[in-house]
Every structure is written in structure tokens, then in C-alpha cells.
Amino acid sequence: MSLKIFDSALRSAGDMAGVFEYDGETGYFYLYDTRANQGHKVIDSIHVLSGRPDFTEADVTVRWDVSDGKVGLFICNALWAVFDSSHGTKYGGNYKAGKRPSLPPEAVFRLN
């Protein structure tokens, strides 16, 4: 049986969501437009990993920042990927076991 991991967070306005999906082979972090037609919901994606992860679904959290402008993927409480919906930018990905994420200062955000 292959390992599958999924987590998501809807922005408070309900118009966008951050979604992490690991299908047993690869993991991606997506920015979704919840109002778009089926087949057009994915705004952008960040490759997070290929191969078997060293974490479980319990270690993954998707959260929006306090301003609802950025959504982040946290793995084992470390911020690994960010979409800044206000500026249309993305950061991070490329998870490596035993390593720390390397994100620029503009990607880091405050949680509630």
C-alpha cells in the first residue's frame, strides 16, 4: 500500500486554498482558485519532493498568514514552501530529509 498525504487550508474569504498532496511518488504544494471552473482551479504549483518522505501526514500543515496574503506549507513545523497571492510569487520546495528550508526574508510570514 502506498503512502498518501494530503492537507489544505482555505483562505478566510473562501476564494483560494493552499493544498499539499503527496500521491505515493511525488509531493506538490498547490495554490487553488476555489471559484474557477473544474480543470482550471490550480493557479500555481511548487514541487516539494520525489520519492518516499521521512514524514507523515501528521507532520504536514498548510496555513495562511495573519493577513491572508500568503499561504505556507509546514513540514515538521518548518516552513518549506510559500505562495504570496498578493504579489503572485512563490518560494521554496525541494524538501530534503535532514536539511533546513532556505527561504528569502520576504517569504516568511506571521501566523495568527
N, CA, C and O atoms as a DFTB+ gen file, in Angstrom:
448 C
 N C O
     1  1       0.833      -1.178       0.000
     2  2       0.000       0.000       0.000
     3  2       0.877       1.239       0.000
     4  3       1.801       1.341       0.807
     5  1       0.605       2.172      -0.883
     6  2       1.453       3.357      -0.958
     7  2       0.947       4.437      -0.009
     8  3      -0.252       4.574       0.231
     9  1       1.877       5.180       0.509
    10  2       1.609       6.277       1.428
    11  2       1.026       7.455       0.660
    12  3       1.557       7.840      -0.383
    13  1      -0.049       8.025       1.161
    14  2      -0.632       9.220       0.577
    15  2      -0.770      10.250       1.692
    16  3      -1.148       9.916       2.815
    17  1      -0.457      11.514       1.369
    18  2      -0.537      12.598       2.343
    19  2      -1.296      13.752       1.702
    20  3      -1.063      14.102       0.545
    21  1      -2.206      14.333       2.469
    22  2      -2.989      15.460       1.967
    23  2      -3.280      16.419       3.115
    24  3      -3.627      15.996       4.218
    25  1      -3.134      17.717       2.843
    26  2      -3.571      18.745       3.782
    27  2      -3.892      19.996       2.988
    28  3      -3.298      20.246       1.939
    29  1      -4.833      20.781       3.490
    30  2      -5.213      22.006       2.797
    31  2      -5.718      23.031       3.797
    32  3      -6.075      22.702       4.929
    33  1      -5.741      24.283       3.352
    34  2      -6.289      25.377       4.158
    35  2      -6.953      26.372       3.220
    36  3      -6.367      26.812       2.231
    37  1      -8.179      26.712       3.552
    38  2      -8.967      27.665       2.789
    39  2      -8.743      29.059       3.358
    40  3      -8.747      29.244       4.575
    41  1      -8.548      30.040       2.480
    42  2      -8.423      31.428       2.936
    43  2      -9.755      31.858       3.532
    44  3     -10.802      31.360       3.118
    45  1      -9.736      32.776       4.497
    46  2     -10.964      33.165       5.194
    47  2     -12.036      33.693       4.243
    48  3     -13.224      33.546       4.530
    49  1     -11.656      34.301       3.125
    50  2     -12.630      34.784       2.140
    51  2     -13.241      33.631       1.343
    52  3     -14.258      33.814       0.674
    53  1     -12.630      32.444       1.408
    54  2     -13.141      31.277       0.714
    55  2     -12.803      31.209      -0.765
    56  3     -13.272      30.313      -1.466
    57  1     -11.995      32.144      -1.249
    58  2     -11.699      32.215      -2.684
    59  2     -10.459      31.450      -3.114
    60  3     -10.330      31.099      -4.286
    61  1      -9.541      31.184      -2.185
    62  2      -8.294      30.491      -2.512
    63  2      -7.991      29.457      -1.437
    64  3      -8.443      29.560      -0.296
    65  1      -7.211      28.458      -1.837
    66  2      -6.778      27.435      -0.892
    67  2      -5.345      27.042      -1.196
    68  3      -4.920      27.022      -2.351
    69  1      -4.616      26.734      -0.150
    70  2      -3.309      26.100      -0.271
    71  2      -3.521      24.616      -0.068
    72  3      -4.216      24.214       0.865
    73  1      -2.932      23.788      -0.930
    74  2      -3.158      22.341      -0.877
    75  2      -1.827      21.618      -1.049
    76  3      -1.084      21.888      -1.992
    77  1      -1.530      20.700      -0.133
    78  2      -0.382      19.820      -0.299
    79  2      -0.900      18.424      -0.598
    80  3      -1.813      17.931       0.065
    81  1      -0.301      17.785      -1.614
    82  2      -0.691      16.427      -1.977
    83  2       0.548      15.606      -2.299
    84  3       1.353      15.976      -3.154
    85  1       0.685      14.495      -1.605
    86  2       1.706      13.502      -1.918
    87  2       0.959      12.248      -2.358
    88  3       0.179      11.687      -1.590
    89  1       1.195      11.808      -3.589
    90  2       0.416      10.718      -4.182
    91  2       1.078       9.342      -4.076
    92  3       0.613       8.381      -4.689
    93  1       2.142       9.248      -3.312
    94  2       2.867       7.980      -3.195
    95  2       4.179       7.996      -3.954
    96  3       5.034       7.136      -3.745
    97  1       4.341       8.987      -4.848
    98  2       5.578       9.141      -5.618
    99  2       6.145      10.552      -5.548
   100  3       7.350      10.730      -5.370
   101  1       5.283      11.555      -5.688
   102  2       5.723      12.949      -5.662
   103  2       4.783      13.784      -4.800
   104  3       3.608      13.460      -4.624
   105  1       5.338      14.868      -4.269
   106  2       4.552      15.793      -3.468
   107  2       4.617      17.191      -4.056
   108  3       5.691      17.691      -4.392
   109  1       3.454      17.811      -4.175
   110  2       3.350      19.176      -4.686
   111  2       2.509      20.020      -3.743
   112  3       1.581      19.534      -3.096
   113  1       2.859      21.292      -3.686
   114  2       2.078      22.298      -2.966
   115  2       1.405      23.146      -4.035
   116  3       2.070      23.676      -4.925
   117  1       0.084      23.273      -3.948
   118  2      -0.696      23.983      -4.959
   119  2      -1.379      25.206      -4.375
   120  3      -1.742      25.231      -3.199
   121  1      -1.547      26.216      -5.209
   122  2      -2.414      27.344      -4.904
   123  2      -3.640      27.189      -5.794
   124  3      -3.526      27.178      -7.020
   125  1      -4.816      27.069      -5.173
   126  2      -6.078      26.843      -5.878
   127  2      -6.952      28.085      -5.854
   128  3      -6.990      28.819      -4.866
   129  1      -7.655      28.307      -6.963
   130  2      -8.730      29.287      -7.034
   131  2     -10.019      28.488      -6.891
   132  3     -10.422      27.789      -7.821
   133  1     -10.659      28.585      -5.751
   134  2     -11.831      27.757      -5.477
   135  2     -13.047      28.154      -6.312
   136  3     -14.004      27.386      -6.411
   137  1     -13.019      29.330      -6.905
   138  2     -14.164      29.808      -7.695
   139  2     -14.049      29.435      -9.173
   140  3     -15.023      29.556      -9.915
   141  1     -12.885      28.988      -9.602
   142  2     -12.672      28.669     -11.022
   143  2     -13.405      27.389     -11.410
   144  3     -13.760      26.571     -10.561
   145  1     -13.619      27.240     -12.706
   146  2     -14.259      26.036     -13.233
   147  2     -13.356      24.830     -13.053
   148  3     -12.133      24.961     -12.996
   149  1     -13.966      23.653     -12.964
   150  2     -13.218      22.406     -12.844
   151  2     -12.170      22.319     -13.957
   152  3     -12.461      22.629     -15.112
   153  1     -10.973      21.905     -13.614
   154  2      -9.893      21.814     -14.587
   155  2      -9.080      23.094     -14.701
   156  3      -8.048      23.116     -15.372
   157  1      -9.541      24.170     -14.043
   158  2      -8.840      25.463     -14.089
   159  2      -8.586      26.016     -12.696
   160  3      -8.316      27.208     -12.547
   161  1      -8.667      25.181     -11.684
   162  2      -8.544      25.627     -10.302
   163  2      -7.101      25.864      -9.858
   164  3      -6.860      26.714      -9.000
   165  1      -6.142      25.138     -10.418
   166  2      -4.753      25.288      -9.998
   167  2      -4.161      26.564     -10.592
   168  3      -4.048      26.705     -11.809
   169  1      -3.787      27.484      -9.711
   170  2      -3.162      28.735     -10.141
   171  2      -1.672      28.522     -10.355
   172  3      -1.095      29.007     -11.329
   173  1      -1.050      27.783      -9.422
   174  2       0.393      27.543      -9.495
   175  2       0.740      26.343      -8.636
   176  3      -0.073      25.888      -7.831
   177  1       1.962      25.826      -8.813
   178  2       2.415      24.678      -8.031
   179  2       3.891      24.824      -7.692
   180  3       4.647      25.516      -8.373
   181  1       4.270      24.150      -6.621
   182  2       5.670      24.072      -6.193
   183  2       5.987      22.601      -5.959
   184  3       5.303      21.933      -5.184
   185  1       7.024      22.094      -6.628
   186  2       7.472      20.721      -6.390
   187  2       8.118      20.662      -5.013
   188  3       9.028      21.436      -4.715
   189  1       7.651      19.751      -4.181
   190  2       8.180      19.635      -2.824
   191  2       9.134      18.459      -2.700
   192  3      10.229      18.610      -2.157
   193  1       8.740      17.284      -3.196
   194  2       9.637      16.145      -3.115
   195  2       9.239      15.050      -4.093
   196  3       8.095      14.971      -4.540
   197  1      10.213      14.212      -4.408
   198  2      10.006      12.980      -5.162
   199  2      10.595      11.857      -4.325
   200  3      11.602      12.042      -3.642
   201  1       9.963      10.694      -4.383
   202  2      10.422       9.575      -3.561
   203  2       9.661       9.516      -2.258
   204  3       8.739      10.295      -2.022
   205  1      10.058       8.585      -1.420
   206  2       9.355       8.359      -0.145
   207  2       9.772       9.412       0.889
   208  3      10.965       9.624       1.109
   209  1       8.798      10.070       1.520
   210  2       9.140      11.079       2.531
   211  2       9.545      10.439       3.859
   212  3       9.243       9.278       4.131
   213  1      10.231      11.226       4.665
   214  2      10.592      10.780       6.008
   215  2       9.633      11.389       7.043
   216  3       9.943      11.438       8.233
   217  1       8.468      11.852       6.573
   218  2       7.456      12.442       7.452
   219  2       6.102      11.817       7.135
   220  3       5.929      11.159       6.109
   221  1       5.156      12.036       8.029
   222  2       3.802      11.508       7.852
   223  2       2.810      12.657       7.700
   224  3       3.174      13.829       7.805
   225  1       1.569      12.307       7.454
   226  2       0.527      13.325       7.314
   227  2       0.415      14.190       8.571
   228  3       0.105      15.377       8.475
   229  1       0.660      13.614       9.736
   230  2       0.595      14.358      10.994
   231  2       1.663      15.454      11.077
   232  3       1.525      16.393      11.861
   233  1       2.721      15.340      10.277
   234  2       3.816      16.317      10.276
   235  2       3.591      17.466       9.301
   236  3       4.402      18.390       9.249
   237  1       2.503      17.429       8.525
   238  2       2.246      18.406       7.466
   239  2       1.097      19.328       7.862
   240  3       0.038      18.876       8.299
   241  1       1.331      20.634       7.699
   242  2       0.298      21.633       7.964
   243  2       0.352      22.704       6.888
   244  3       1.427      23.197       6.546
   245  1      -0.808      23.063       6.356
   246  2      -0.927      24.192       5.436
   247  2      -1.660      25.296       6.190
   248  3      -2.723      25.062       6.764
   249  1      -1.077      26.522       6.188
   250  2      -1.668      27.632       6.939
   251  2      -1.528      28.940       6.185
   252  3      -0.550      29.168       5.474
   253  1      -2.521      29.790       6.355
   254  2      -2.486      31.161       5.832
   255  2      -1.892      32.071       6.886
   256  3      -2.049      31.829       8.083
   257  1      -1.204      33.127       6.446
   258  2      -0.642      34.084       7.388
   259  2      -1.743      34.980       7.949
   260  3      -2.898      34.902       7.531
   261  1      -1.371      35.818       8.889
   262  2      -2.318      36.677       9.590
   263  2      -3.044      37.648       8.645
   264  3      -4.174      38.044       8.930
   265  1      -2.421      38.032       7.541
   266  2      -3.042      38.969       6.595
   267  2      -3.823      38.267       5.484
   268  3      -4.465      38.930       4.670
   269  1      -3.774      36.933       5.441
   270  2      -4.433      36.145       4.395
   271  2      -3.847      36.401       3.000
   272  3      -4.506      36.147       1.992
   273  1      -2.622      36.900       2.946
   274  2      -1.968      37.149       1.663
   275  2      -1.008      36.047       1.244
   276  3      -0.722      35.882       0.058
   277  1      -0.512      35.292       2.220
   278  2       0.438      34.217       1.942
   279  2      -0.074      32.924       2.564
   280  3      -0.686      32.923       3.632
   281  1       0.192      31.825       1.865
   282  2      -0.130      30.507       2.401
   283  2       1.150      29.684       2.386
   284  3       1.910      29.709       1.418
   285  1       1.376      28.957       3.471
   286  2       2.619      28.218       3.604
   287  2       2.426      26.752       3.891
   288  3       1.430      26.336       4.483
   289  1       3.405      25.973       3.459
   290  2       3.473      24.540       3.740
   291  2       4.528      24.324       4.814
   292  3       5.704      24.640       4.632
   293  1       4.077      23.778       5.937
   294  2       4.969      23.461       7.043
   295  2       5.141      21.954       7.120
   296  3       4.162      21.207       7.128
   297  1       6.396      21.510       7.176
   298  2       6.718      20.103       7.367
   299  2       7.540      20.014       8.636
   300  3       8.608      20.618       8.733
   301  1       7.051      19.270       9.599
   302  2       7.703      19.163      10.916
   303  2       7.947      20.552      11.507
   304  3       9.025      20.827      12.033
   305  1       6.953      21.415      11.418
   306  2       6.955      22.778      11.964
   307  2       7.925      23.735      11.277
   308  3       8.131      24.845      11.768
   309  1       8.515      23.345      10.175
   310  2       9.403      24.231       9.413
   311  2       8.695      24.653       8.119
   312  3       8.091      23.824       7.438
   313  1       8.772      25.930       7.791
   314  2       8.147      26.475       6.588
   315  2       8.989      26.116       5.371
   316  3      10.120      26.581       5.229
   317  1       8.419      25.264       4.473
   318  2       9.162      24.770       3.313
   319  2       8.757      25.402       1.996
   320  3       9.554      25.427       1.058
   321  1       7.533      25.915       1.900
   322  2       7.069      26.489       0.636
   323  2       6.014      27.555       0.922
   324  3       5.238      27.436       1.870
   325  1       5.996      28.602       0.091
   326  2       5.081      29.728       0.296
   327  2       4.578      30.236      -1.047
   328  3       5.339      30.371      -2.005
   329  1       3.271      30.516      -1.096
   330  2       2.685      31.289      -2.183
   331  2       2.303      32.637      -1.614
   332  3       1.618      32.713      -0.594
   333  1       2.742      33.708      -2.268
   334  2       2.329      35.055      -1.906
   335  2       1.287      35.474      -2.936
   336  3       1.634      35.922      -4.029
   337  1       0.016      35.328      -2.589
   338  2      -1.055      35.606      -3.544
   339  2      -1.191      37.095      -3.842
   340  3      -1.737      37.467      -4.881
   341  1      -0.707      37.946      -2.951
   342  2      -0.766      39.394      -3.170
   343  2       0.170      39.840      -4.288
   344  3      -0.135      40.776      -5.026
   345  1       1.315      39.162      -4.407
   346  2       2.333      39.544      -5.392
   347  2       2.507      38.524      -6.520
   348  3       3.284      38.754      -7.447
   349  1       1.790      37.401      -6.447
   350  2       1.899      36.378      -7.479
   351  2       3.248      35.685      -7.504
   352  3       3.713      35.264      -8.563
   353  1       3.880      35.565      -6.342
   354  2       5.195      34.933      -6.259
   355  2       5.115      33.632      -5.460
   356  3       4.166      33.394      -4.714
   357  1       6.135      32.802      -5.638
   358  2       6.219      31.549      -4.894
   359  2       7.660      31.311      -4.478
   360  3       8.597      31.785      -5.122
   361  1       7.820      30.572      -3.396
   362  2       9.144      30.328      -2.822
   363  2       9.224      28.905      -2.292
   364  3       8.216      28.314      -1.905
   365  1      10.428      28.368      -2.279
   366  2      10.690      27.120      -1.591
   367  2      10.442      25.866      -2.396
   368  3      10.526      25.847      -3.624
   369  1      10.131      24.817      -1.650
   370  2      10.010      23.488      -2.227
   371  2      11.297      22.722      -2.042
   372  3      12.121      23.078      -1.199
   373  1      11.477      21.677      -2.822
   374  2      12.697      20.870      -2.804
   375  2      13.081      20.389      -1.402
   376  3      14.208      20.583      -0.947
   377  1      12.127      19.767      -0.742
   378  2      12.350      19.212       0.585
   379  2      13.453      18.168       0.548
   380  3      13.509      17.330      -0.352
   381  1      14.326      18.235       1.539
   382  2      15.399      17.245       1.715
   383  2      15.423      16.815       3.172
   384  3      15.498      17.655       4.068
   385  1      15.362      15.527       3.410
   386  2      15.407      14.996       4.773
   387  2      16.690      15.441       5.461
   388  3      17.772      15.391       4.876
   389  1      16.559      15.870       6.690
   390  2      17.714      16.279       7.475
   391  2      18.244      17.666       7.165
   392  3      19.224      18.099       7.770
   393  1      17.618      18.367       6.237
   394  2      18.050      19.719       5.866
   395  2      17.054      20.736       6.407
   396  3      15.957      20.375       6.835
   397  1      17.437      21.996       6.386
   398  2      16.562      23.095       6.776
   399  2      16.132      23.832       5.514
   400  3      16.890      23.906       4.547
   401  1      14.925      24.375       5.520
   402  2      14.479      25.137       4.347
   403  2      15.279      26.424       4.199
   404  3      15.766      26.987       5.180
   405  1      15.404      26.870       2.974
   406  2      16.115      28.114       2.687
   407  2      15.163      29.038       1.929
   408  3      15.019      28.937       0.710
   409  1      14.519      29.934       2.664
   410  2      13.567      30.865       2.078
   411  2      14.060      32.290       2.266
   412  3      14.662      32.600       3.293
   413  1      13.816      33.166       1.291
   414  2      14.222      34.562       1.447
   415  2      13.343      35.247       2.493
   416  3      12.243      34.773       2.776
   417  1      13.806      36.341       3.063
   418  2      13.049      37.036       4.124
   419  2      11.625      37.419       3.708
   420  3      10.720      37.406       4.542
   421  1      11.415      37.757       2.436
   422  2      10.075      38.176       2.001
   423  2       9.074      37.023       1.978
   424  3       7.869      37.256       1.880
   425  1       9.555      35.785       2.068
   426  2       8.657      34.623       2.073
   427  2       8.130      34.303       3.456
   428  3       7.060      33.709       3.585
   429  1       8.854      34.681       4.484
   430  2       8.487      34.346       5.850
   431  2       7.291      35.189       6.262
   432  3       7.190      36.360       5.895
   433  1       6.375      34.580       7.036
   434  2       5.197      35.320       7.442
   435  2       4.787      35.029       8.875
   436  3       5.270      34.083       9.498
   437  1       3.893      35.854       9.380
   438  2       3.412      35.727      10.754
   439  2       2.119      34.929      10.784
   440  3       1.225      35.140       9.965
   441  1       2.031      34.016      11.731
   442  2       0.820      33.221      11.920
   443  2      -0.039      33.876      12.984
   444  3       0.443      34.665      13.797
   445  1      -1.317      33.537      12.966
   446  2      -2.238      34.039      13.998
   447  2      -1.830      33.562      15.360
   448  3      -2.487      33.885      16.349
